[in-house]
Amino acid sequence: MDIKWYFKFRQIRPRPPGQWVLCGPYETLEKAKAERANSKAWDAEVSVPFGASSREEAEAHPA
């Protein structure tokens, strides 16, 4: 099983918040963390990075 790394992103301003968007896959947890840090903004939310074996599994993962 080949694990790839993902995180989810959404705009929270203006209200109401947008839908979560899947970001990834990334080959390493470190790369996912770096991209997540670059995506942080005052008007956005990002989830913690998580591993998944497929894009479908990642899309089903709660934010």
C-alpha positions as semicolon CSV with decimal commas, in nm:
position;residue;x (nm);y (nm);z (nm)
1;M;0,000;0,000;0,000
2;D;0,146;0,333;-0,110
3;I;0,045;0,614;0,126
4;K;0,029;0,970;-0,009
5;W;-0,024;1,280;0,202
6;Y;-0,308;1,532;0,175
7;F;-0,474;1,819;0,359
8;K;-0,799;2,008;0,305
9;F;-0,846;2,382;0,250
10;R;-1,145;2,617;0,250
11;Q;-1,216;2,990;0,244
12;I;-1,401;3,112;0,553
13;R;-1,451;3,476;0,453
14;P;-1,690;3,600;0,326
15;R;-1,949;3,402;0,518
16;P;-2,070;3,130;0,483
17;P;-1,752;2,921;0,455
18;G;-1,678;2,750;0,126
19;Q;-1,654;2,377;0,069
20;W;-1,342;2,187;0,163
21;V;-1,101;2,130;-0,127
22;L;-0,856;1,842;-0,127
23;C;-0,489;1,941;-0,165
24;G;-0,239;1,676;-0,269
25;P;-0,116;1,414;-0,310
26;Y;0,228;1,481;-0,168
27;E;0,502;1,220;-0,154
28;T;0,609;1,304;0,203
29;L;0,449;1,435;0,520
30;E;0,709;1,713;0,526
31;K;0,601;1,835;0,180
32;A;0,234;1,827;0,283
33;K;0,317;2,027;0,598
34;A;0,514;2,283;0,395
35;E;0,232;2,329;0,141
36;R;-0,021;2,350;0,425
37;A;0,184;2,625;0,592
38;N;0,194;2,816;0,261
39;S;-0,185;2,786;0,231
40;K;-0,264;2,934;0,572
41;A;-0,430;3,277;0,558
42;W;-0,652;3,493;0,777
43;D;-0,951;3,412;0,555
44;A;-0,894;3,036;0,522
45;E;-0,891;2,712;0,720
46;V;-0,664;2,414;0,660
47;S;-0,693;2,066;0,806
48;V;-0,410;1,869;0,956
49;P;-0,218;1,660;0,700
50;F;-0,333;1,299;0,672
51;G;-0,231;0,989;0,483
52;A;-0,449;0,797;0,237
53;S;-0,390;0,516;-0,008
54;S;-0,611;0,667;-0,281
55;R;-0,767;0,998;-0,383
56;E;-1,112;0,851;-0,311
57;E;-1,007;0,761;0,042
58;A;-0,864;1,111;0,090
59;E;-1,183;1,278;-0,036
60;A;-1,387;1,075;0,215
61;H;-1,161;1,178;0,505
62;P;-1,328;1,431;0,737
63;A;-1,170;1,776;0,742
